[in-house]
Amino acid sequence: MNWEAVSAIGTWVGGIATFAVVVVALITARESKAIKLRVSVGIGYMPKGEDLIPAHVVYSAYNNGYRPVRLTHIGVKLPNQAQVILSMNHEGDRPPYVEGRLPAYLMQSDGVNIVVPIEEFAEALVNNGCKTESTIETFWIDIGNKYYYSELKFNPQEFLEAKK
């Protein structure tokens, strides 16, 4: 038996295994630096007599990653591609109807909900040209100006007529 050949094969296998370990370590390190934010938006209901009526639009964000994220704004991207920012970074510039705290600093496994009364949400859409039922993209913006999108099917007229 040629022991030098066996030794060479062992060296090659060891080298390939070492390379694989380095690749896995680099991928793992890269993934741990990525922001992994799960966002959603929905309609919140409240009781009125025996019925439930739509009362709020609820923006939710949850940090699934290891890296902290600072969220500064929420908004809507309309079908005509116009963007409406619903809350501002500075306390004085925030519309009075926005509940919740922005900016929000989310560590690993932290979450935040921002609640916007449904009539004011509908008015913001109508005032910016969205008057019929549409699927709109809602978004969060982080401090690095990265957008995180979620979709909502919404008819602003329905909620404004119900208010009257």
MOTA-V363418 format. One record per backbone hydrogen bond with DSSP energy under -0.5 kcal/mol. NH is the residue of the N-H (numbers start at 1). CO is the residue of the C=O. If there is no record, write none. Layout:
NH:CO ; NH:CO
This chain:
3:1 ; 6:2 ; 7:3 ; 8:4 ; 9:5 ; 10:6 ; 11:7 ; 12:8 ; 13:9 ; 14:10 ; 15:11 ; 16:12 ; 17:13 ; 18:14 ; 19:15 ; 20:16 ; 21:17 ; 22:18 ; 23:19 ; 24:20 ; 25:21 ; 26:22 ; 27:23 ; 28:24 ; 29:25 ; 30:26 ; 31:27 ; 32:28 ; 33:29 ; 33:30 ; 34:30 ; 34:31 ; 36:34 ; 37:35 ; 38:62 ; 39:37 ; 40:60 ; 42:58 ; 44:56 ; 46:53 ; 48:51 ; 51:48 ; 53:46 ; 55:44 ; 56:44 ; 57:116 ; 58:42 ; 58:56 ; 59:57 ; 59:114 ; 60:40 ; 61:112 ; 62:38 ; 63:110 ; 64:36 ; 64:62 ; 65:36 ; 67:34 ; 69:106 ; 71:69 ; 71:104 ; 72:141 ; 73:141 ; 75:139 ; 76:84 ; 77:137 ; 78:76 ; 78:82 ; 81:78 ; 84:76 ; 85:83 ; 86:74 ; 86:84 ; 87:74 ; 93:90 ; 94:90 ; 94:91 ; 98:95 ; 99:97 ; 99:115 ; 102:100 ; 103:71 ; 104:71 ; 106:69 ; 106:104 ; 107:105 ; 109:63 ; 110:107 ; 112:61 ; 114:59 ; 115:99 ; 116:57 ; 116:114 ; 117:97 ; 118:55 ; 121:117 ; 122:118 ; 123:119 ; 124:120 ; 125:121 ; 126:122 ; 127:123 ; 128:124 ; 128:125 ; 129:126 ; 130:125 ; 131:129 ; 134:154 ; 136:134 ; 136:152 ; 137:77 ; 138:136 ; 138:150 ; 139:75 ; 140:148 ; 141:73 ; 142:146 ; 143:70 ; 145:142 ; 148:140 ; 150:138 ; 152:136 ; 154:134 ; 154:152 ; 156:154 ; 158:155 ; 159:155 ; 160:156 ; 161:157 ; 162:158 ; 163:159 ; 164:160
